[in-house]
């Protein structure tokens, strides 16, 4: 059984999806606030304190730290 379902001589109209190099360590979230531990450490948050997810100390416009994190994923 072939690993590629695209018939020989044709191209697939859909992009090939990859994980972009993401590993389990990149997305580990110890405090379950929705922000990865690695991102929290990089931005001075506590990866063992879930309350920092809804705080707004990383943004002057009033966005929560979780919103700042999610927006950073779009730009990566």
Steps between C-alpha positions, in 0.01 A plus 500: 500500500653834399563763765393775260140492377572744216495316166827495305531797266262727692550764765319532827296825525534499878810622683714251684446556871791483742538567869752777434752337731267506800585249769320393816745710701403811299133470591517365856269702727560407864248742653238440226438870436521455123850647472795270434764478773777599259315819398422585863866466599611706199261782600561497875180320602473213747431166331361370831251785557182476292382845608758674283304390192221750565722781628587789270858579605650427154275741312415868552181479290329269750536168321550203729829314495315207341379728218854633450626140482233393248573803283870414508419159350352666193818696434732199538 
